[in-house]
Amino acid sequence: MTHPDPHAVRAGTLRRLTADPKVPVLIVGAGINGAGTFRDLALQGVDCLLVDKGDWCGGTSAAPSRLIHGGLKYLETGEFRLVAESTRERNLLLRNAPHFVKPLPTMVPIRSYAGGLLPSMKRFLGRKAKMADRGLLIVEVGLAIYDWLGRKHRVMPRHGVMLQAAARRRFPKLDPSIVAASTYYDASVTQAERLCYELVADGQKAHPGARALNHVAVTGLADGRILLADQVTGAAIAVEPTVVVNAAGPWIDQVNHAVGLNKAYIGGTKGSHLVVDNPELVRQIDGHMIYFGSSDGRICLVYPFFGRALVGSTDIKADNPDDVVCDDSEADYMLGMLGEVFPDLSVTREQIVYRYTGIRPLPAAQVDDPGEISRDHSLARDTLPGGSVPVLSMIGGKWTTFRAFSAETTDVVLGLVGRKRRRDTTFEPIGGGRDYPITPSAQRGWIAGVAAAFRIGPARAGVLLDRYGTTAEAMLASFDGSPEMPLASLPGYTEAEIRWIVRHEQVVTLDDLVFRRLPIAFSGRLDIKALTELATVAGDVLGWSIDEREAEIARVARIAEHRHSIRL
């Protein structure tokens, strides 16, 4: 089987842009909002170009709590429309991306029966109040409303409640002062970065005029053209868009400034998270997310993730998305919050295997408490200086609602370019979620069929289904029946698998592979042996010299230590 040359594919796209710089729609920023808008426009047959100065899902979209949720806490501020939209979109993602979006049973520990009534009423009326206690009455009313707002396309059970004895039987090391526990369902996204990449890939497959280039930055505006710079080769490109969609998240203001728009739309906050290797903590949470209010009024969470525990989060005003890291004070804060729920569990800084952080692209707002800033989304409209080209800035939003925000943006763009929507994305499957076997019996049938067709063991077929969804079939077909050789450092992966990803998924740098195409670093499994072996395989496909390979290893090791506190 003939395999694509990644360099040739990328070079061809750059050549065509140089030869014909006219681009009906330019989308800047390939986080979840930009990727979703790119796919939606491609499905409408609109020629468009997506660029990002880094990799797909390489910024804030790689730094959420990895929840697909309705936003229970937004009820406290009366944002019913946002909760209704969020719960609907959560339900749709469970259908459209079932390979990565999974139901997550959630438990809310409760310390009183009627606590928090007065501050809750104040917050609901738009007044400032600290919510240090959310009693059973408030939580039950909130969950009843949450169930009702999430009734459209429902795929999960309604909420329930356990009193103290039942809660302690289920969660033995729960703080004895907790008098009850409410339970409900939200969802998590196991591989956020892959899901975002799949939106880009789906867009490229849907329409030949939909082109996407990672590692290409916007650098300025000249003679009505937007200037781009290829971060790989240093080549400069100038494009002439009819419409610009600025989906750069916390970099929105920077992109606007680069093209001469002096705007200040973003007032972001830093959200940090930890991945902790503590088997006892994982056992105690028993497959649930524990979603709890801390003594300082913050909402915190912990849930199982790749055999570890994901802990979050902070909410701190921050300005520069390029420099943010999760520092020790934040780590200590999050670990300390765990002690409020499980006081007898020892969770230490030494058990942290991965840290990550990002700036939420929230709208600029003058508030004392960053938690008061709305997580709703909006679209700002400007015009490029010296011309009539509209610039649409996608402000705010969150992972769960990306499809709805992308659809709103796409409809505005369609009006500007004189086109009509021809395809709805409400029930549009994403990537490996297409034709995904939903029921256990269907999954067993898929695994048995794939194992027989490609002469692999059922266990291996199951791993690939979990890791790639139904895209695994295309991967296996490309191997031409050759046996898969496990990596020495990561026996759960094979050399052929890594080669396929590098060839087919626009991997440009080693960190594209290690941090985003695969959850190797995130799951706490990155060490120097794994990094070296992955660099060798990727470098063979991409034609790296020995010096280039060593430089990539050193660069990724610096990223791992500086951004994620992984010392290699």
C-alpha positions in Angstrom: 0.0 0.0 0.0 1.3 3.5 -0.9 1.6 5.8 2.1 1.3 9.6 1.9 4.5 11.7 2.3 3.6 14.2 5.1 6.1 16.7 3.8 4.8 16.6 0.3 1.2 17.0 1.4 2.1 20.1 3.5 4.3 21.6 0.8 1.6 21.1 -1.8 -0.9 23.1 0.4 1.6 25.9 0.8 2.3 26.0 -2.9 -1.3 26.2 -3.9 -1.8 29.1 -1.4 1.1 30.9 -2.9 -0.2 30.5 -6.4 -3.7 31.5 -5.5 -3.9 33.5 -2.3 -7.7 34.1 -2.4 -9.3 32.4 0.5 -13.1 32.8 1.0 -12.9 32.1 4.7 -9.8 32.2 6.9 -10.1 30.6 10.4 -7.3 31.5 12.8 -7.0 29.2 15.7 -7.5 25.4 15.7 -8.8 24.9 19.3 -12.2 23.3 19.6 -14.1 26.3 18.4 -12.0 26.9 15.3 -11.9 23.2 14.5 -15.7 22.9 14.9 -16.3 25.9 12.7 -13.9 24.5 10.0 -15.7 21.2 9.9 -19.1 22.9 9.8 -18.1 25.2 6.9 -16.5 22.3 5.0 -19.8 20.4 5.3 -21.5 23.3 3.7 -19.0 23.1 0.7 -17.4 26.4 1.6 -13.7 26.8 0.7 -11.8 27.7 3.8 -8.4 27.7 5.4 -7.7 26.8 9.0 -4.3 27.9 10.5 -2.8 27.7 14.0 0.5 28.9 15.2 0.9 25.6 17.0 -0.7 22.3 16.7 -4.4 21.3 16.6 -5.7 21.6 20.1 -2.4 22.7 21.3 -3.5 25.6 23.5 -6.4 26.2 25.9 -8.5 23.4 24.4 -6.0 20.9 25.7 -6.3 22.3 29.2 -9.9 21.8 30.4 -11.2 19.6 33.1 -12.0 17.2 30.3 -15.6 17.2 31.2 -18.6 17.3 28.8 -21.1 18.8 31.2 -24.2 20.8 31.5 -22.8 23.3 33.9 -24.7 22.6 37.1 -23.0 25.5 38.9 -24.3 28.0 36.2 -27.8 27.5 37.8 -26.6 29.5 40.8 -26.3 32.6 38.6 -29.5 32.0 36.7 -27.9 31.0 33.4 -30.7 28.7 32.4 -30.3 29.1 28.7 -26.6 28.2 28.9 -27.4 25.1 31.0 -30.1 24.0 28.6 -27.8 24.4 25.7 -24.9 22.7 27.5 -27.0 19.6 28.6 -28.4 19.2 25.1 -24.9 19.4 23.5 -23.6 17.0 26.2 -26.3 14.5 25.2 -25.5 15.0 21.5 -21.8 14.4 22.0 -22.5 11.2 23.8 -24.2 10.1 20.5 -21.9 11.7 18.0 -18.5 10.9 19.7 -19.2 7.8 21.7 -15.6 6.6 21.2 -14.3 9.4 23.4 -17.2 10.9 25.2 -18.3 8.6 28.0 -21.0 8.9 30.8 -19.5 9.9 34.1 -21.4 9.2 37.3 -21.0 12.1 39.6 -21.4 12.5 43.4 -21.9 15.8 45.2 -21.0 15.5 49.0 -23.4 17.6 51.2 -22.6 18.9 54.7 -25.9 20.3 55.7 -29.6 20.1 54.9 -30.5 23.7 54.4 -27.1 25.5 54.2 -26.5 28.2 51.7 -30.1 29.3 51.1 -29.5 33.1 51.6 -26.3 33.4 49.5 -27.8 31.2 46.9 -30.8 33.6 46.5 -28.4 36.5 46.4 -26.3 35.0 43.6 -29.4 34.0 41.7 -30.5 37.7 41.8 -27.1 38.8 40.5 -25.7 40.0 43.8 -22.3 39.0 45.3 -22.3 36.2 47.8 -19.9 33.5 48.8 -21.2 29.9 48.6 -19.2 28.1 51.2 -22.0 25.6 51.9 -24.5 24.0 49.5 -27.1 22.1 51.5 -29.2 19.2 50.5 -32.3 21.3 49.7 -30.4 23.6 47.3 -28.6 20.7 45.6 -31.8 18.7 45.2 -33.6 21.7 43.7 -30.7 22.4 41.4 -30.5 18.8 40.2 -34.2 18.6 39.6 -33.9 21.7 37.3 -30.8 20.2 35.8 -32.6 17.0 34.9 -35.5 19.0 33.4 -33.2 21.3 31.3 -31.3 18.2 30.1 -34.3 16.3 28.9 -33.7 16.8 25.2 -31.9 13.9 23.6 -31.4 12.4 27.1 -29.2 9.3 27.1 -28.4 9.0 30.9 -30.4 8.5 34.1 -31.8 11.2 36.3 -30.3 12.2 39.6 -30.6 10.4 43.0 -29.6 10.9 46.6 -27.9 8.9 49.3 -28.1 9.7 53.0 -25.1 9.5 55.2 -25.0 5.7 55.9 -25.4 4.8 52.3 -22.9 7.3 51.2 -20.3 6.0 53.7 -20.9 2.4 52.5 -20.2 3.5 48.9 -17.3 5.8 49.7 -15.8 4.5 53.0 -13.2 7.2 53.6 -15.6 10.1 53.0 -15.4 12.9 55.6 -17.8 11.8 58.5 -19.3 15.3 58.6 -20.9 14.8 55.2 -24.6 14.1 55.9 -25.7 13.1 52.3 -24.6 12.7 48.8 -26.5 13.5 45.6 -25.7 11.6 42.5 -26.2 12.5 38.8 -24.6 11.9 35.4 -22.4 14.1 33.3 -19.7 13.0 30.8 -16.0 13.1 30.3 -13.9 13.2 27.1 -11.1 10.7 27.3 -9.0 12.1 24.4 -9.8 15.8 24.0 -6.9 16.5 21.7 -7.8 13.6 19.3 -11.4 14.6 19.2 -10.4 18.1 18.2 -8.0 16.7 15.5 -10.8 14.5 14.2 -13.0 17.6 13.5 -10.1 19.0 11.4 -9.7 15.7 9.6 -13.5 15.4 9.0 -13.5 18.8 7.5 -10.7 18.0 5.1 -12.5 14.8 4.0 -15.8 16.6 3.6 -14.7 19.2 1.0 -11.5 19.4 -1.1 -11.6 23.2 -0.7 -11.2 22.9 3.0 -7.5 23.2 3.8 -5.8 23.1 7.2 -2.2 24.0 8.2 -0.8 23.7 11.7 2.3 25.5 12.8 1.4 28.6 10.7 1.0 31.9 12.5 -0.7 35.2 11.6 2.0 37.9 11.6 0.4 41.0 10.1 -1.6 42.8 7.4 -0.2 44.4 4.3 -2.1 45.7 1.2 -5.3 44.0 2.2 -3.6 40.6 2.6 -3.1 38.8 5.9 0.5 37.7 6.3 1.2 34.1 7.5 4.5 32.6 8.5 5.2 28.8 8.3 6.8 28.0 11.7 8.5 24.9 10.2 10.3 26.4 7.1 10.1 30.1 7.9 8.3 30.7 4.6 6.0 33.7 4.3 2.6 33.5 2.7 0.0 36.2 2.1 -3.7 35.4 1.7 -6.7 37.4 0.7 -9.8 36.3 2.7 -13.4 37.4 2.2 -14.2 36.7 5.8 -11.9 36.1 8.8 -12.9 34.0 11.8 -10.7 34.7 14.8 -11.0 31.5 16.9 -7.7 32.0 18.7 -9.2 31.7 22.2 -7.1 33.6 24.8 -4.9 34.8 21.9 -7.9 36.5 20.2 -6.7 40.0 21.2 -3.2 39.2 20.0 -4.4 38.1 16.6 -6.6 41.1 16.2 -3.7 43.4 17.2 -1.5 41.7 14.5 -4.0 42.7 11.8 -4.4 46.2 13.1 -7.5 45.8 15.3 -7.0 47.4 18.7 -9.5 45.4 20.6 -9.6 44.0 24.2 -12.2 41.2 24.2 -10.5 38.7 26.4 -10.3 38.7 30.2 -9.1 35.2 30.8 -8.5 33.2 33.9 -6.0 30.4 34.5 -7.3 26.9 35.2 -4.8 24.3 36.4 -5.2 20.6 36.9 -3.3 17.6 38.2 -3.0 13.9 37.3 -2.2 12.0 40.4 -1.0 8.4 40.7 -2.7 7.3 44.0 -4.4 3.9 43.7 -6.2 4.3 47.0 -7.8 7.6 45.9 -8.9 5.9 42.6 -10.5 3.1 44.6 -12.2 5.5 47.0 -13.9 7.5 44.3 -15.2 4.3 42.8 -15.6 5.3 39.2 -17.3 8.6 40.1 -16.4 12.2 39.8 -16.6 13.8 43.2 -17.8 17.3 42.5 -17.6 19.4 45.7 -17.6 23.0 47.0 -14.5 23.8 49.0 -14.4 25.9 52.2 -13.3 29.0 50.1 -16.4 28.7 47.8 -14.6 27.2 44.8 -16.0 24.2 43.0 -13.4 21.4 42.9 -13.4 17.9 41.4 -11.7 14.6 41.2 -12.4 11.6 39.0 -10.6 8.5 37.5 -8.7 9.0 34.3 -6.4 6.5 32.6 -5.9 4.6 35.8 -5.0 7.8 37.7 -7.0 10.6 39.3 -7.6 13.9 37.6 -7.9 16.7 40.1 -9.0 20.3 39.4 -9.1 23.2 39.3 -8.0 26.7 40.0 -9.5 30.0 38.6 -6.9 32.8 38.7 -6.8 36.0 36.6 -4.0 35.7 34.1 -3.1 37.6 30.9 -0.4 35.8 28.9 -1.4 32.4 27.6 2.1 31.6 26.4 3.7 31.7 29.8 1.2 30.1 32.2 2.2 27.0 34.2 0.7 25.1 37.2 2.9 26.2 40.1 3.4 24.5 43.4 1.0 26.8 45.3 -1.8 25.7 42.9 -0.8 22.1 43.2 -0.8 22.3 47.0 -4.2 24.1 47.0 -5.8 21.3 44.9 -4.3 18.5 47.0 -5.5 20.3 50.1 -9.0 20.5 48.8 -9.0 16.7 48.5 -8.4 16.5 52.2 -11.7 18.3 52.8 -13.6 15.3 51.3 -11.2 12.4 52.1 -9.3 13.6 55.3 -7.8 10.2 55.9 -6.2 9.8 52.5 -2.6 11.0 52.0 -2.2 12.5 48.6 1.2 14.1 48.1 3.0 16.3 45.6 5.3 13.4 44.8 2.4 11.5 43.4 1.6 14.1 40.7 2.6 12.6 37.3 1.3 15.4 35.1 0.3 19.0 35.6 -1.4 21.2 33.0 -2.9 24.6 32.7 -4.5 27.0 30.3 -6.2 30.4 30.1 -10.0 30.2 29.7 -10.9 32.6 26.9 -13.6 34.4 28.9 -15.0 37.9 28.0 -13.3 40.9 29.6 -15.2 41.7 32.8 -14.6 43.8 35.9 -15.3 41.3 38.7 -13.6 40.5 42.0 -14.3 36.8 41.7 -13.2 35.2 38.4 -15.8 32.5 39.0 -18.5 35.1 38.4 -17.6 35.6 34.7 -20.1 33.9 32.4 -19.0 30.8 30.5 -21.4 31.7 27.7 -20.2 32.5 24.2 -20.6 35.5 21.9 -19.5 36.6 18.4 -17.9 40.1 18.0 -17.8 41.7 14.5 -15.1 44.1 13.2 -13.6 45.0 9.9 -10.0 44.8 8.7 -8.4 48.2 8.6 -8.5 49.9 5.2 -11.1 47.5 3.7 -14.4 45.8 4.1 -13.4 42.3 5.2 -15.3 41.3 8.3 -13.5 39.8 11.3 -15.6 37.6 13.6 -14.1 36.9 17.0 -15.4 33.8 18.8 -15.4 34.9 22.5 -15.9 32.6 25.4 -17.6 29.3 25.2 -16.5 25.9 26.5 -15.8 22.4 25.2 -19.3 21.1 25.7 -21.0 23.7 23.5 -18.5 24.0 20.7 -20.9 22.5 18.1 -23.6 25.0 18.8 -21.1 27.9 18.9 -19.6 26.7 15.6 -23.0 26.4 14.0 -23.9 30.0 15.1 -20.6 31.2 13.6 -21.0 29.2 10.4 -24.5 30.6 9.9 -23.1 34.2 10.1 -20.3 33.3 7.7 -22.7 31.7 5.3 -24.7 34.9 5.2 -21.6 37.0 4.5 -20.5 34.8 1.6 -24.0 34.4 0.2 -24.4 30.7 0.8 -27.1 28.7 2.5 -26.7 25.9 5.0 -27.1 22.5 3.3 -26.2 20.2 6.2 -27.1 20.2 9.8 -24.4 19.1 12.3 -26.8 18.2 15.2 -26.4 14.5 14.7 -23.2 14.5 12.6 -20.8 11.8 13.9 -17.2 12.8 14.6 -14.2 10.8 13.4 -14.0 7.4 14.9 -17.5 7.8 16.4 -19.0 7.1 13.0 -20.7 3.7 13.0 -19.4 3.1 16.5 -20.8 0.0 18.2 -22.8 1.3 21.1 -24.0 -1.7 23.0 -21.7 -4.2 24.7 -22.9 -7.0 22.3 -22.3 -4.7 19.3 -18.8 -4.0 20.6 -18.1 -7.7 21.1 -19.3 -8.3 17.5 -17.1 -5.5 16.1 -14.0 -6.7 18.1 -14.6 -10.3 16.9 -15.0 -9.2 13.3 -12.0 -7.0 13.2 -9.8 -9.5 15.0 -10.7 -12.2 12.4 -10.4 -9.8 9.4 -6.9 -8.5 10.4 -5.6 -11.6 12.2 -5.1 -9.9 15.5 -6.1 -10.9 19.0 -9.5 -9.7 20.4 -7.7 -7.9 23.2 -5.7 -5.8 20.7 -8.8 -5.1 18.7 -10.5 -3.9 21.8 -7.6 -1.6 22.7 -7.7 0.0 19.2 -11.4 0.5 19.3 -11.1 2.3 22.7 -8.1 4.4 21.4 -9.3 5.3 17.9 -12.9 4.3 17.6 -13.9 2.9 14.2 -10.9 4.7 12.6 -8.9 1.7 13.8 -10.1 -0.3 10.8 -8.5 2.1 8.3 -5.3 1.9 10.4 -5.2 -1.9 10.4 -6.0 -2.1 6.7 -2.9 0.0 6.0 -0.7 -2.6 7.7 -1.2 -5.1 4.8 -1.3 -8.0 7.2 2.1 -7.3 8.5 2.6 -8.3 12.2 2.6 -5.4 14.7 5.8 -5.0 16.7 5.2 -3.6 20.2 7.3 -0.7 21.3 9.9 -1.7 23.8 9.2 1.3 26.1 5.4 1.3 25.6 4.3 -2.2 24.9 0.6 -1.1 24.6 1.6 0.7 21.4 3.2 -0.7 18.2 5.6 0.8 15.7 3.2 0.4 12.8 0.6 2.3 14.8 2.9 5.2 15.5 4.0 5.3 11.9 0.4 5.5 10.7 -0.3 8.4 13.0 2.8 10.3 11.9 2.0 9.7 8.2 -1.8 10.4 8.3 -2.4 12.9 11.1 -0.3 16.0 10.3 2.3 15.3 12.9 5.0 18.0 12.4 6.9 17.9 15.7 7.5 15.3 18.4 5.3 17.0 20.9 2.4 16.8 18.4 2.6 13.1 18.8 3.5 12.8 22.5 1.1 15.3 23.9 -1.8 15.5 21.5 -2.3 12.6 19.0 -1.8 10.1 21.9 -2.3 10.4 25.7 1.1 9.1 26.5 2.3 12.1 28.5 -1.1 12.9 30.0 -1.5 9.4 31.4 1.8 9.7 33.2 3.7 7.2 30.9 6.3 9.4 29.4 9.9 8.8 30.3 13.2 9.3 28.4 13.1 5.7 26.9 9.6 6.2 25.5 10.5 9.7 24.2 13.6 8.4 22.5 11.8 5.4 20.9 9.0 7.6 19.7 11.4 10.1 18.3 13.2 7.4 16.4 10.0 6.1 14.8 8.6 9.5 14.0 12.0 10.7 12.7 12.2 7.8 10.3 8.9 8.7 8.8 9.6 12.5 8.7 13.2 12.1 7.6 14.9 13.7 10.6 18.7 13.6 10.8 20.3 12.3 14.0 20.9 15.9 15.0 17.2 16.9 14.3 16.0 13.9 16.3 18.1 14.8 19.3 17.0 18.4 19.1 13.4 17.3 19.1 14.0 15.0 22.1 15.7 17.9 24.0 13.0 20.4 23.1 10.1 18.1 24.2 12.0 17.2 27.4 12.1 21.0 28.2 8.4 21.3 27.4 7.6 18.3 29.7 9.5 19.8 32.6 8.5 23.4 32.2 4.8 23.0 31.4 4.0 19.7 33.0 6.6 19.1 35.7 7.7 15.8 34.1 11.5 15.5 34.7 13.0 13.3 32.1 
